[in-house]
Amino acid sequence: MRFLAIVTAITMIMVFGHAQAKQPRLGGCLRDVRLGQDICAPPNGGISKNREGQIVCGRGECVRDPYSGQVLCSSRPGGFAEWDRHNWKFVCTDSCVEASASNCQSPR
């Protein structure tokens, strides 16, 4: 009985720990050293640097392909995006769209 309680506690820690680790990478700003200014994500959007080092943003969370450097984002504001390393593809809330500098904003 005590063993079952320990196994249950460890399982709960692993599940809740994983949920905490997968918080969306939304919002924030990055410094563009080439332009000498800060660039920010749109509300509920994501921000990253693409393979050329340009700051790009999306309407939802963004993720960078670890192999090509391509940045794709959820098309839904506040939506999630993830690189599925088992199937070698992006998975996004609604659909995945390429991040763009035109989605970014200047801080107010």
WOCORGI-V126816 format. One record per helix or strand of 3 or more residues. SS is the DSSP state (2 for helix, 1 for strand). FROM is the first residue (numbers start at 0). LEN is the number of residues. Records with the same first field share a line. If there is no record, write none. Layout:
SS=FROM-LEN + FROM-LEN
//
This chain:
2=1-20 + 100-3
1=28-4 + 36-4 + 45-4 + 54-4 + 61-3 + 70-4 + 80-4 + 88-4 + 95-3
//
